């Protein structure tokens, strides 16, 4: 069953094989029901091979096929809960809305979003 695909300039597997470091990620896709669901670009990803959790770092951009996107410098993927979260500033473009927040948490579909710390929303009417 496909869960994610990662192509990177370099991949380093820890000696205990519990974590893997991907650097200069060219393409990353998270699948849902065998179909591409989220496309991700980042400079670095540290993946826990047991839990399948990931820490994404460096100009992280997560996008959906409908054009919605999320940008930040450090974003975590919690695999079991299928949640994205960050304690650092993020920018979201959802439909025609632009949102900036100091931290956030959302489900994989980006439909249940929690925003914190100086949230600013710009809506087009």
C-alpha positions as CSV (number, residue, x, y, z in Angstrom):
1,X,0.0,0.0,0.0
2,X,1.5,3.4,-1.0
3,X,1.6,5.8,1.8
4,X,4.3,8.3,0.7
5,X,6.9,8.8,-2.0
6,X,10.0,10.8,-1.6
7,X,12.7,11.8,-4.2
8,X,15.7,13.7,-2.8
9,X,19.3,14.6,-3.6
10,X,20.5,12.5,-0.7
11,X,19.1,10.0,1.7
12,X,20.8,8.9,4.9
13,X,19.5,6.0,6.9
14,X,20.4,5.9,10.6
15,X,22.4,2.9,11.8
16,X,19.4,1.6,13.8
17,X,17.2,2.1,10.8
18,X,14.7,4.0,12.9
19,X,15.1,7.4,11.1
20,X,15.9,8.6,7.7
21,X,17.2,12.0,6.6
22,X,16.1,13.3,3.2
23,X,17.9,16.4,1.9
24,X,17.0,18.7,-1.0
25,X,13.7,17.1,-1.6
26,X,12.7,17.2,-5.3
27,X,9.3,15.6,-4.9
28,X,7.3,14.2,-1.9
29,X,3.7,12.9,-2.2
30,X,1.5,11.7,0.6
31,X,-1.1,9.2,-0.6
32,X,-4.6,8.6,0.7
33,X,-6.5,5.6,-0.6
34,X,-3.7,4.9,-3.1
35,X,-4.2,8.3,-4.7
36,X,-1.9,11.4,-4.4
37,X,-3.3,13.7,-1.8
38,X,-0.6,16.2,-0.7
39,X,2.4,17.4,-2.6
40,X,5.3,18.6,-0.5
41,X,8.6,20.4,-1.2
42,X,11.2,21.1,1.5
43,X,15.0,21.3,2.0
44,X,15.0,18.5,4.5
45,X,12.8,15.8,6.0
46,X,13.6,13.6,9.0
47,X,11.3,10.6,8.9
48,X,10.7,8.2,11.8
49,X,10.5,4.9,10.0
50,X,8.4,3.2,12.7
51,X,5.8,5.8,13.4
52,X,6.0,7.4,9.9
53,X,6.0,10.8,11.5
54,X,8.0,13.5,9.6
55,X,9.7,16.8,10.5
56,X,9.9,19.0,7.4
57,X,12.4,21.9,7.4
58,X,13.4,24.7,5.1
59,X,10.9,26.5,2.8
60,X,8.2,23.9,3.3
61,X,5.4,24.1,0.8
62,X,2.5,21.7,1.0
63,X,-0.2,21.9,-1.7
64,X,-3.4,20.1,-2.7
65,X,-4.6,19.5,-6.2
66,X,-7.3,22.2,-5.8
67,X,-4.6,24.9,-5.4
68,X,-4.8,25.3,-1.6
69,X,-1.3,25.6,-0.1
70,X,0.5,25.9,3.2
71,X,4.0,27.4,3.7
72,X,6.3,27.5,6.6
73,X,9.9,26.9,7.7
74,X,9.2,23.9,10.0
75,X,6.1,21.7,9.8
76,X,5.5,18.3,11.4
77,X,3.4,15.4,10.0
78,X,1.8,13.2,12.6
79,X,1.1,10.0,10.6
80,X,-1.3,8.2,13.0
81,X,-3.5,11.2,13.5
82,X,-3.0,12.4,9.9
83,X,-2.3,15.9,11.1
84,X,0.0,18.7,10.1
85,X,1.2,21.1,12.8
86,X,3.7,23.8,13.5
87,X,4.7,26.1,16.4
88,X,6.2,28.5,13.9
89,X,4.7,31.0,11.6
90,X,2.8,29.6,8.6
91,X,0.9,31.0,5.6
92,X,-2.2,29.3,4.2
93,X,-3.9,30.0,0.9
94,X,-7.3,28.4,1.0
95,X,-9.8,29.2,-1.7
96,X,-9.4,33.0,-2.0
97,X,-8.4,33.5,1.6
98,X,-4.9,34.3,2.8
99,X,-4.1,33.4,6.4
100,X,-1.0,34.0,8.5
101,X,-0.6,32.4,12.0
102,X,2.1,31.9,14.6
103,X,1.2,28.3,15.0
104,X,-1.4,25.9,13.6
105,X,-2.8,22.3,13.5
106,X,-4.9,20.8,10.7
107,X,-6.2,17.5,9.4
108,X,-4.9,16.0,6.2
109,X,-7.8,17.5,4.2
110,X,-7.1,21.0,5.6
111,X,-10.7,21.3,6.5
112,X,-10.4,21.3,10.4
113,X,-7.9,24.1,11.0
114,X,-6.8,25.5,14.3
115,X,-4.8,28.7,14.2
116,X,-3.0,30.4,17.1
117,X,-0.7,33.3,18.0
118,X,-1.4,36.5,16.1
119,X,-3.7,35.1,13.4
120,X,-4.4,37.4,10.4
121,X,-7.0,36.5,7.8
122,X,-7.5,38.4,4.5
123,X,-10.7,37.4,2.7
124,X,-11.7,38.3,-0.8
125,X,-15.3,39.2,-1.1
